[in-house]
Amino acid sequence: MKKTIPESIVVTGHRDHDLLTAIADEIKQRAGGDAALAAKFSTMLRQCVDDVIMTPKTGRRSYDELEKTEKTYIGTRVEIELRAMLRLPKGKLDTVILEHDVDIKNTMGSNWMIPTEAIDHPCILVAADEVRASCFLGLFVARPEYLTHGQNKDAKKSVSALGFAHILWLLNDHPYPPNFWRTVSPDVIERIFAGASGNQRMANLFRDVQQEPITRDVVEAVAQQQDFMRRIRSDNGRGTRDLLAREGILLLSGHYDAPLIAALGLPPCSGSEFVSFRPASEAEVEIAAQHGIALDWTPSSAD
């Protein structure tokens, strides 16, 4: 997305103010409020992209490695997922909000392609910036004077430089979960997937990537098995948690171990995230024991 976006002029008195603010209020209400919208939207967008990149299966780590048809499909996926998230019906365009036909446009670049059928209709503008790990959600009436004069071979136009000021932003440069695999070096990825079993791969993951919340989706992708949650829990001495505990490493769940995560000063985890940690002192081992987790630990194991 553009690094510099003009301040929105969609304020009281703007010709589209009443329409766009009414649609914005409806979207926020359907999402459960401003905070819920931000959390749900950014997570949904991240998953739409990651599900197409498919790092564990393809070895690809970024959006830039996708085929053209896959990049196009992300836009379709975002449209479907956004309608589902907000419980919106399908319409003559992509959806209907407050009896208005609304188009949904997604970009991973710096602009959106507006089709002729969306001219003079409200549009939901979605964007993800993979490099800056930020996302955008805006509302815009695709009036001809807000669009570029040029068009592509499908007669689609883009939002003009001046047109950007006519976007009402619900989320502007909002933090967006980075692609996990972009944050991990290639040699670590190779070690993770060198494991022959789900347990071995998950142990490699949490051994190499510590003190960083890891989502359930990443764990499932690494495990590559249906009952991956059983593997991550203590499993009569056979689970990933058991294996790492014997090495002096804690594997903690944001759902079950939040008090211990906080007590150790680790980054907060959501209920569907996990974090690993190798205690460096007897005091930290004692904190774990006070929370019901015993480790095989010696001072040398912290090296």
C-alpha positions, 0 to 999 in steps of 0.5 A: 500500500502507499506509504503516504495516504492523504487524510480522509475528507469524508466528514460532515458535509461531504456528499458521501458522508452519511451513506459511508458512515451508516455502512461503517456503523453497520459493519462495526455492529456486525463485527461486535465493535471497533476492537473486534472488527480490527482483531477479526479482520486482520486475522481473517486477512492473514489466513486468506493469504497464508492458506494460498501460500501454503509454506509447509506444502510448497516451500514458498514463504511469500506472496511474491512467489505465488502464481498470477491465478493464485494472487487473483484467488486471494481476492475471491477468498477475501470477499467470501471470508469477509461476507461470512465474518460479517454475516452479509448476503450475496448481492448483484455486486459482491454483497448488500449492506443497508439495501445498497449493493456493495462491491468488495475489492482487495489488493496486495499492492498499492491500489484497487481495480474498480470494475465498470459495474461498481461505478457510483456504488459503495465499495469496501476496500481491503488491502494487506501490506506484507512487507510492512505487516499492516492492513487497511479497510476503507469505504469508498463510493466509486464516483468517476471523478475519484478514479483514474482516466486510464483503464486496463484491458477489462475497462477497470480503473484505479482510485486516483491520487485525489480519490484516496482522500474520499475513502472513509477508513475503518482501519488505516495502516493497522497492525497485521500479523506477519507471515510467520514463515517470513520471520523464520530463516530458511535453515530453521524451516529446513530443520523443522520439516526434517522431522519424520513424525508430527511430534518431531516436527513440532518439537523442532519448531518449539525448540528453534522458535522460543519466546514467540507466540505461535498460532494454532494454524502454524502448529497444525501445518507443521504437525501435518496430522488430524489429531495434532492437539493431542500431540502438543499436550502431555500424552502419557510421556509421548507428547511434544510437551513431554519431549521438550520438558525432558530437555528443560523446555516449557511448551505453554498454551495461551488458553491453559497456561496464561498465568504462567506465561505472565509470571515468566514475563513471556509475550501474551498469547491468545487462547489459540497460540502457544509459546516455548521457553527454556528457563535460565534460572532455578527461580524460573524453574520454581515458578513453573513448578508452582504452576504444576509443571515439573522440568528436567533442568540443571544449570547446564541445560540452560546453556 
